[in-house]
Amino acid sequence: MREHLSSPGTPDGRLTERAFALTLLTLFLLTPPIITIFDVPIFVFGIPLLHVYCFSVWLVAIAIGGILSARMISGETNRPPPHSG
C-alpha cells in the first residue's frame, strides 16, 4: 500500500518544511558559538542572561512547534482519504 506523500507545494508540505526549518534554526541558536555571545555578566531580574536566552529559545521553539503540529493534525483530519487503485 502506498502512502500519500505531500509535495513541497501543498500546504502540508510547507508545514513540514517549516517544522524542519524550526529544528535547524533551534539547533543553530543553541550551538556554542552563538551561546557564547550571551555568556556575559548581565542579569535579567537576577537571572544570568545566558540562562534567559537558552530557556527563551527553548520555550519559543516548543510554542512554534506546537502550533505547527496542531496545523498538521488539523490538515490531516480535513484531507479526503487517498484513492486506492
C-alpha positions in Angstrom: 0.0 0.0 0.0 1.4 3.4 -1.0 1.3 6.3 1.4 0.2 9.7 0.3 3.2 11.9 0.4 2.9 15.7 0.5 4.7 17.6 -2.2 6.5 20.9 -1.2 3.9 23.0 -3.0 1.0 21.7 -0.9 0.1 23.3 2.5 1.1 20.1 4.3 4.5 20.1 2.5 5.1 23.7 3.5 4.2 22.9 7.1 6.7 20.0 7.0 9.4 22.3 5.6 8.6 24.9 8.3 8.9 22.3 11.0 12.3 21.1 9.6 13.5 24.8 9.4 12.4 25.3 13.0 14.5 22.3 14.1 17.6 23.6 12.2 17.1 27.2 13.5 16.8 26.0 17.1 19.9 23.8 16.7 21.8 26.7 15.3 20.7 29.1 18.0 21.7 26.7 20.7 25.2 25.9 19.3 28.2 27.0 21.4 29.4 29.9 19.1 26.0 31.6 19.4 25.6 30.8 23.1 28.9 32.3 24.0 27.6 35.7 22.7 25.2 35.7 25.6 27.7 34.4 28.2 28.3 37.8 29.7 27.9 39.0 33.3 24.5 40.6 32.8 21.5 39.7 34.8 17.8 39.9 34.0 15.7 40.0 37.1 18.6 38.3 38.9 18.9 35.5 36.3 22.0 35.3 34.1 21.5 36.4 30.5 22.8 33.1 29.2 20.0 31.2 31.1 17.3 33.6 29.9 18.5 33.2 26.3 18.6 29.4 26.4 15.2 29.0 28.0 13.7 31.6 25.8 14.9 29.9 22.6 13.7 26.6 24.0 10.2 28.0 25.0 9.7 29.7 21.7 10.7 26.6 19.7 8.2 24.5 21.7 5.4 27.0 21.2 6.0 27.3 17.4 6.4 23.5 17.2 3.1 23.1 18.9 1.4 25.5 16.6 2.9 23.7 13.5 1.9 20.4 14.9 -1.7 21.5 15.5 -1.9 22.8 12.0 -0.5 19.5 10.6 -3.0 17.5 12.6 -6.0 19.6 11.6 -4.9 19.4 8.0 -4.9 15.6 8.2 -8.4 15.5 9.5 -9.7 17.7 6.7 -8.0 15.8 3.9 -10.1 13.3 2.0 -8.7 9.7 2.0 -6.4 8.8 -0.9 -8.0 6.7 -3.7 -6.9 3.1 -3.7 -6.5 1.7 -7.1 
